[in-house]
Amino acid sequence: MTQLAKTAHALPRAIGLVARAVTRIVKFVVTASQRAKARRDLARLDDHLLRDIGIDQMTAQAECSRRFWQG
């Protein structure tokens, strides 16, 4: 098998690997962005609204202090 044939044969697999990697990166960015927004929103709630959703100020502050990559 020539080098060109080997390369052509391996190309679909390489494209699949790259596509999966890009998909994982996009999913991570979307999830991280959603987490960051949710934590910003949580930080804006007052004590009354926090009680309505069943958490206290200390728990809210702990959640808001987490980094975007932390689940």
Contacts in CASP RR format, 6 or more apart in sequence:
PFRMAT RR
TARGET T0000
AUTHOR 0000-0000-0000
METHOD contacts of the structure
MODEL  1
MTQLAKTAHALPRAIGLVARAVTRIVKFVVTASQRAKARRDLARLDDHLL
RDIGIDQMTAQAECSRRFWQG
1 9 0 8 1.000
28 69 0 8 1.000
32 68 0 8 1.000
32 69 0 8 1.000
33 68 0 8 1.000
35 68 0 8 1.000
35 70 0 8 1.000
35 71 0 8 1.000
36 68 0 8 1.000
39 63 0 8 1.000
39 64 0 8 1.000
39 66 0 8 1.000
39 68 0 8 1.000
40 64 0 8 1.000
42 60 0 8 1.000
42 63 0 8 1.000
42 64 0 8 1.000
43 60 0 8 1.000
43 64 0 8 1.000
45 53 0 8 1.000
45 60 0 8 1.000
47 57 0 8 1.000
50 56 0 8 1.000
50 57 0 8 1.000
50 60 0 8 1.000
55 63 0 8 1.000
END
